[in-house]
Amino acid sequence: MSKLFGTRRITPTLTALAVALALTGTAGAVASSQGGTETSVQFFTGESTPWTVQTVATWSNIPTAVTSVTVPAGTTRFVDARFTAESICVGDPAGWCSVRIVAVNSTGTTVELNPVTSTDYRFDTPGGAEEAHSLERFSPPLGPGTYTVRAQALRMTGISQFTLDDLSFAVGLVNP
């Protein structure tokens, strides 16, 4: 074997190539991220009674998927929230059923938790029987105050039924 292809030359070259490819592959990605040191408050709820979205093209509050959290004066926190449920979405095959998680401050300002997808998040689509689905979201840093954190459901136009059952909602208030 010649020295050109010896381990002394090929290892640094492969390492440099791997780093270049990794940087190239992630350079165009748009990501949201938060980091925290500890979760100071946790809230868990569950519901085994089915609930059906009654409105079309309007976000509806999922009745038991709600809690209040308080960010202490002089601090910031972020919310980490997870929603899981069995769901069934019936209707136009081109439509879908959506779920989001929001934080509402004391003045009524609503902030959709990250990643913000509005109605583009397809929690379920028509076809098939009930099946389990989930999503997890996190907030931007929240200043002092009390926030209502809730999950909301949306039945798109063309969807005749969106029912959630056996749901679980978990919310953590995380110290940065």
PLY file of the C-alpha trace (Angstrom):
ply
format ascii 1.0
element vertex 176
property float x
property float y
property float z
element edge 175
property int vertex1
property int vertex2
end_header
0.00 0.00 0.00
1.40 3.43 -0.87
1.73 6.16 1.70
-0.93 8.19 -0.12
-3.60 5.71 0.97
-2.10 4.88 4.37
-4.20 5.38 7.49
-2.31 8.52 8.35
-3.59 10.32 5.25
-7.02 8.79 4.71
-8.37 9.19 8.29
-8.00 13.01 8.42
-9.39 13.26 4.88
-12.48 11.16 5.74
-12.98 13.11 8.97
-12.86 16.42 7.10
-15.24 15.07 4.46
-17.71 13.82 7.11
-17.67 17.22 8.87
-18.20 19.07 5.57
-21.13 16.82 4.63
-22.70 17.18 8.07
-22.48 20.97 7.89
-23.84 21.04 4.34
-26.78 18.79 5.24
-27.94 20.96 8.15
-27.08 24.42 6.87
-30.44 24.90 5.13
-32.59 23.43 7.93
-34.87 25.73 9.90
-35.21 24.55 13.48
-36.64 25.73 16.76
-34.93 24.77 19.99
-34.86 25.50 23.70
-32.76 24.11 26.50
-33.50 23.97 30.18
-31.90 23.01 33.47
-34.86 21.51 35.32
-38.63 21.18 35.22
-40.01 23.09 38.20
-43.73 22.30 37.76
-45.43 19.34 36.13
-49.11 18.80 35.36
-50.73 15.63 34.05
-54.33 14.93 33.09
-56.15 12.18 31.32
-59.67 11.55 30.02
-61.27 8.30 28.86
-64.57 9.80 27.65
-64.69 10.48 23.87
-64.98 14.13 22.80
-65.99 15.23 19.30
-65.10 18.58 17.71
-68.40 20.35 16.96
-67.21 23.25 14.79
-65.58 23.36 11.35
-62.56 25.52 10.47
-62.36 26.97 14.02
-59.99 25.95 16.80
-61.89 24.31 19.68
-60.55 23.92 23.21
-60.20 20.25 24.19
-62.12 20.31 27.52
-59.75 18.50 29.91
-56.46 19.35 28.19
-55.83 22.60 30.06
-53.82 23.89 33.01
-52.43 27.17 34.38
-48.76 27.81 35.07
-47.13 30.81 36.75
-43.72 32.20 35.86
-42.28 33.86 39.00
-41.39 37.58 39.02
-37.90 38.36 37.75
-37.57 35.06 35.85
-38.34 33.43 32.53
-39.49 29.88 31.86
-40.59 27.86 28.91
-43.38 25.33 28.65
-42.92 21.77 27.41
-46.31 20.19 26.60
-47.34 16.82 25.21
-50.77 15.66 23.99
-51.68 12.08 23.07
-55.03 10.54 22.15
-56.81 7.95 20.12
-58.46 9.75 17.26
-60.73 9.17 14.34
-60.95 11.60 11.43
-63.76 10.98 8.92
-64.49 12.81 5.67
-62.89 14.07 2.47
-59.64 12.16 1.83
-57.97 15.46 0.89
-58.76 16.92 4.34
-57.27 16.36 7.78
-57.78 16.89 11.49
-55.36 19.10 13.39
-54.28 19.64 17.01
-52.12 22.41 18.45
-50.96 23.52 21.90
-51.09 27.18 22.92
-50.23 29.40 25.88
-52.58 32.29 26.67
-51.37 35.12 28.93
-53.48 37.18 31.34
-54.30 39.77 28.64
-55.64 37.07 26.31
-52.71 36.97 23.89
-52.40 33.46 22.42
-49.02 32.02 21.47
-48.87 28.73 19.56
-46.07 26.57 20.92
-43.12 25.62 18.70
-42.84 24.45 16.08
-45.59 26.81 14.93
-47.50 25.08 12.12
-50.97 26.65 12.33
-53.40 24.37 10.48
-50.64 22.53 8.59
-50.07 19.90 11.32
-51.98 16.74 10.39
-52.77 15.03 13.69
-54.96 12.53 11.81
-56.29 11.98 8.29
-59.46 10.25 7.05
-59.41 6.50 6.66
-59.11 3.61 9.05
-60.25 3.07 12.60
-59.27 4.86 15.81
-55.54 4.95 16.30
-53.10 6.61 18.70
-51.49 9.94 17.77
-49.40 12.49 19.66
-47.57 15.78 19.51
-45.11 17.59 21.77
-44.51 21.33 21.66
-42.47 23.94 23.54
-42.87 27.67 24.05
-40.47 30.52 23.50
-39.18 31.99 26.78
-42.14 33.32 28.77
-41.83 36.31 31.10
-43.39 36.65 34.57
-47.13 36.04 34.80
-49.81 33.39 34.66
-50.46 31.43 31.47
-53.21 29.04 30.50
-51.74 26.16 28.51
-54.25 24.19 26.46
-54.61 21.80 23.56
-56.98 22.73 20.76
-58.48 20.69 17.93
-59.53 21.72 14.42
-61.84 19.96 11.98
-60.95 21.14 8.48
-63.60 21.84 5.83
-64.76 18.52 4.35
-64.25 16.60 7.59
-67.53 15.24 9.01
-66.14 13.84 12.29
-63.08 14.39 14.48
-63.27 12.49 17.77
-60.57 12.22 20.44
-60.61 9.49 23.09
-58.36 8.21 25.89
-56.35 11.43 25.89
-53.37 12.43 27.98
-52.02 15.97 28.47
-48.71 16.67 30.20
-47.23 20.13 30.81
-43.90 21.03 32.37
-42.64 24.50 33.33
-38.90 24.45 32.58
-36.19 26.66 34.05
-33.79 27.97 31.38
0 1
1 2
2 3
3 4
4 5
5 6
6 7
7 8
8 9
9 10
10 11
11 12
12 13
13 14
14 15
15 16
16 17
17 18
18 19
19 20
20 21
21 22
22 23
23 24
24 25
25 26
26 27
27 28
28 29
29 30
30 31
31 32
32 33
33 34
34 35
35 36
36 37
37 38
38 39
39 40
40 41
41 42
42 43
43 44
44 45
45 46
46 47
47 48
48 49
49 50
50 51
51 52
52 53
53 54
54 55
55 56
56 57
57 58
58 59
59 60
60 61
61 62
62 63
63 64
64 65
65 66
66 67
67 68
68 69
69 70
70 71
71 72
72 73
73 74
74 75
75 76
76 77
77 78
78 79
79 80
80 81
81 82
82 83
83 84
84 85
85 86
86 87
87 88
88 89
89 90
90 91
91 92
92 93
93 94
94 95
95 96
96 97
97 98
98 99
99 100
100 101
101 102
102 103
103 104
104 105
105 106
106 107
107 108
108 109
109 110
110 111
111 112
112 113
113 114
114 115
115 116
116 117
117 118
118 119
119 120
120 121
121 122
122 123
123 124
124 125
125 126
126 127
127 128
128 129
129 130
130 131
131 132
132 133
133 134
134 135
135 136
136 137
137 138
138 139
139 140
140 141
141 142
142 143
143 144
144 145
145 146
146 147
147 148
148 149
149 150
150 151
151 152
152 153
153 154
154 155
155 156
156 157
157 158
158 159
159 160
160 161
161 162
162 163
163 164
164 165
165 166
166 167
167 168
168 169
169 170
170 171
171 172
172 173
173 174
174 175
